[in-house]
Amino acid sequence: VDVNALGAVTDIGRFVVTGDVGYDLACAVPAAHDVDEFVVTRTTLRTIPWPRGLERIDSLSIRDNEALSDLGAADLVLGDAVIADNPRLQNDDATAFFAAQTVEGVAKYGNNGGVPVDPCPWRDDGVCDFFCADDSAADCPGVD
């Protein structure tokens, strides 16, 4: 991917950050202000360098990042969001991040620092939240 060519992009459908990130994410898409789906998974990032002009993310997923210990500073409007399964991050970090944003959808977190959410605040919502200690059988049919 020619990262320099992304400089003029303003709206992004799906932006996925994974693996060994060898570029400055904050500079990669400086004009982007609206992202439909923003995914950060299995990266080597210690902090998330949010793109500078980013204002809105309709669906945010930050999961399975071994080194991630800081969510970085952002001022975003979020739709639905999940921050889960990040071993060096804490659940309190996720709740503080969500509190600093405008969340219009459902913001879920759990199993950060290896600590599942208990009790699960999203029981019986039709989604199996494996990062909860006690999600309902209705949400997770066939899972023991």
N, C-alpha and C positions, 0 to 999 in steps of 0.2 A: 504494500500500500504506500502510495506517495503521500506522506503526511502533509507535506507543503501544499498539496492540491486541496486539502480540506479547509484551508484558511477562509474561504468565502462562503462555506456552507452555513445556512442559518437554521434550517429545520432538518432534523435527523430522525429517521424511522426507528432504527435499532442501532445502538452504539454499544459494542461489547469490548471490554478490556479484560484480557486474560494472558496468562503466561508471564514471561520476563519482559516487563514494559521498558523498552529501550528509548523512549521519547518522553518529552514533557507533555503530559496530558493536558495541562492547563493552557498550553500554547497550541495544541494540535488542532483544535476547532474553535478559534477565538471568537468567531462571529456567531457560533451556534447559541441560540437562546431557547429553543424548544426541542426536546427529545421525547419521542413516544416511549421508547424502552431503553433504559440505561442499565447495563449489566456489568458488574465487577466481580469476577470469579476466578479462583485459582491463580491469583497474581502473586508477584513478589513485592508488591507495594507495601510500604509501612504506613503511609498516609495517602489519602485520596486528594490529588491536586485537581480540584474541580475546574472545568473549562471556565475561563473568565466571564464570558457573557451569558453563561447558562442561567436561565430564569425558571424554567418549568420542565419537570420530568413526569410523564403520565404513569410510568411503571418503573420502579427502581428495585434492583436486586443486588445486594452486596452479600455474597456467600462464599464460604470455603476459601478464605484468604489466610494462609498460614502466618504471614508476617504482619498483617494489618493490625495496628494498635491505635490508630488515630483516624477519625473520619474526616478530618480537615474542616475548614471553615467554609460555609456556604449559606446563601440566603435564597432558598428555592421554594417554589410551589410544587408540591408533590401530590400525585394521585395515590395509587396503592404502592406500598413499599415494604420490603423485607430486608432485614439485616440479621443474618443468622449464620451459625456454624463457623465463626471466625475465632480461632483459639486464643489469640492475644488481645482481642477486643473484649470489653465487658458489656453485659446487658445494659448497665447504667449509661455507658457511652452511647448506645443506640437510642435510649429514651431521651437523653440530653440532646442528641442530634435532631431527633424528631421534634422536640420542644422548640428548637430554634428555627424550624421551617414552618411554612404554612401547609398543613396536611389536609387535603380535601377528600382523600380516600381512607383506606385502612392501613395503618402502619403497624407492622408486626416485627417482632425481634425474638431471639432466643438462642440458646446453646452457644452464646458467645462466651469465651473463656471456659467452655465446657459445662456451663450451667443452664439447664433447660428451664423454661418458664413454668412455674408451679404455684398456684393453679393457672391453667391456660385461660386467658381472657377471651379467646376466640373459639371456644367450644361450640359445636353445633352450627358452624357457619358454612358447612359443606366443603371445607378444604381441610385436608389432613396436614396438620402442622407438626412435623416430626421433631421440631425443636421445642415442643411443649412436653412436659412430663406426663400430662394426663389428658391429651386430646380425646374426644369422645369416639366410641365405637361407630357412631353414625358418620362421623367425619372420616374415619379410617377403617372402612369395612375390610375384613380379612386380615387385618394387622393385629397380631397378638402382642 
